[in-house]
Amino acid sequence: MNIILVYNPKSGTALPIEELRSKCEAHDITINHAIDITDGFPDSLHPHLRADALIAAIGGDGTLNSVAQELYDTDAVFIPLP
């Protein structure tokens, strides 16, 4: 499975992106693109919004809500990872 991952590296419990990639790969999940939510993420996310897109977001309520708002009214699949 290939996903686009939105994450917050500044979260108090955030794992480094390399560790997130490793954990995903252990379960046959490939992170095609990692997007830092603290760095203008809507502009980085929008090119990936298509019907077959799997968009995962890892974080707290704020991160999940921000990603959900961007995915509203698209055909992308949202995978929230609290």
C-alpha positions in Angstrom: 0.0 0.0 0.0 1.3 3.5 -0.9 0.3 6.5 1.2 0.9 10.2 1.5 1.7 10.9 5.2 0.9 14.3 6.8 2.6 14.6 10.2 3.6 17.1 12.8 7.3 16.8 13.7 6.9 19.4 16.5 4.4 17.3 18.4 5.6 16.3 21.9 5.3 12.6 21.1 6.3 12.8 17.4 8.5 10.1 16.0 11.3 11.1 13.5 10.1 10.6 9.9 12.8 7.8 9.4 11.2 5.9 12.3 7.7 6.4 10.8 8.9 5.1 7.5 10.5 2.1 9.1 7.4 1.2 11.1 5.2 1.5 8.0 7.5 -0.6 5.8 7.4 -3.3 8.4 3.7 -3.6 7.5 4.1 -3.3 3.7 3.1 0.3 3.7 5.2 2.7 1.7 5.2 6.4 2.4 5.4 8.0 -1.1 5.6 11.5 0.2 5.8 12.9 3.8 4.3 16.3 4.4 5.2 18.4 7.4 1.9 20.0 8.6 3.9 23.0 10.1 5.2 24.0 6.7 2.3 25.3 4.5 1.0 21.8 4.1 -2.1 22.6 2.0 0.0 23.6 -1.0 2.1 20.4 -0.6 -1.0 18.2 -0.2 -3.2 19.5 -3.0 -1.1 17.9 -5.9 -1.8 14.5 -4.3 -5.6 14.8 -4.0 -7.0 12.4 -6.5 -9.6 9.6 -6.4 -7.1 6.8 -5.6 -5.0 8.8 -3.1 -4.6 7.4 0.4 -3.8 10.3 2.7 -2.7 9.3 6.2 -2.3 11.8 9.0 -0.6 11.1 12.3 -1.1 13.4 15.2 -3.5 14.9 17.6 -6.9 16.5 17.1 -5.5 19.6 15.5 -3.5 17.7 12.9 -6.3 15.3 12.1 -8.8 18.2 11.8 -6.6 20.3 9.6 -6.1 17.4 7.2 -9.8 16.4 7.2 -10.7 20.0 6.3 -8.3 19.9 3.3 -9.8 16.5 2.2 -13.4 17.6 2.5 -15.3 17.2 -0.8 -12.4 15.3 -2.5 -12.3 11.6 -3.5 -9.1 10.9 -1.5 -9.3 8.4 1.2 -8.5 9.7 4.7 -6.6 7.4 7.1 -6.5 9.1 10.6 -3.7 7.8 12.9 -4.2 9.3 16.3 
